[in-house]
Amino acid sequence: MGSSPARLAEPAAAAIAALVIDDDACCQALLQAQGTAALVPLLSRAASPAAVSAASALASLTASGHPARLAAREAGALEALLPLLDP
């Protein structure tokens, strides 16, 4: 029995979050693969484990430097993250 893509979103985002922590090569690979565009839609699943992992991955990725911040901004990360701050 296989897992649906929706069920794999959280572990995939969690794996990405772990891979990009303090690893510039992984950050660059994720940017080249346009990974920010894949992570941002997961943020719309507010309070889900996938959204938490995607936010963590984006936090680590954007800490790597300007190109990552630009890619996140262009993928709509700011617009997706801001509603998550609403109490």
N, C-alpha and C positions, 0 to 999 in steps of 0.2 A: 504494500500500500504506500503510495507516494504522498508527499506533503504538498499542499497547495502553495503557490507563490505567496499568498497573504500570510500563511503560517510561517513561512521562511523569512519574512521581512525583518522580524525582530532579531533572530540570531544573525542574519546577514549584516544588519546595521550594527549590532554589537561587535561582530568580528571586525568590521571596518573601523569602528571606534578604537578597538584595541590595536589594530595595525598602524593607525596613523599617529598614535601617541609618540611624540619625540622621534619620528622617523621621516626625515625629509624625502627619502626615496619613495616610500609608500604614499606620502602626501602628493608627490609629483605624479606617481602612477594613477592615483585616484583622480587628480585633476585632468590628466590626459584622457582618462576613460569617461570624463564628464560625470563623475560620481556625485558631485554636489546636486546636479539636476535629478539624480535618482533618489537622493536622501531627502530633499526638501518636501516632496509630496507626502512622505511618511509623517511629517509634522502635523498634517491635518487630522491625524488620528489622535487627537488630544487625549492625554492621560493613558495612552496605550504603551505597552513596553516598546513597541516599534518606534513611537514618537520620542520616547526617552532615549533610546539608543541612537536614533538619528540626530537628536540635539547634541548628544555627547560626541558623536563623530564629527559633527560640524564644528563644535567648540574646539576639538583637538586639531582639526584640519585648518581652521582659520587662524589658529595660533601660530601656524607655520610660516605665515608671511602674507605680504600684499597680494600676490597672485591668487592665493586661496581665498582671501577676503573678497577680492573682486569677483571671483567665480561664484562664491556664495551669494553675493549681492545680486549678481546677474541672474542667478537661479531663483531669486525671490525669497531667500532665506529670512531676510529681515521682516518682510510682510507675513511670513508663515510663523515666525517666532513670537512676534509681538502679541498676538492674541493669547498665546500660552501664558503670558504674564498676568492676564486678567484673573483676579481672585475668584 
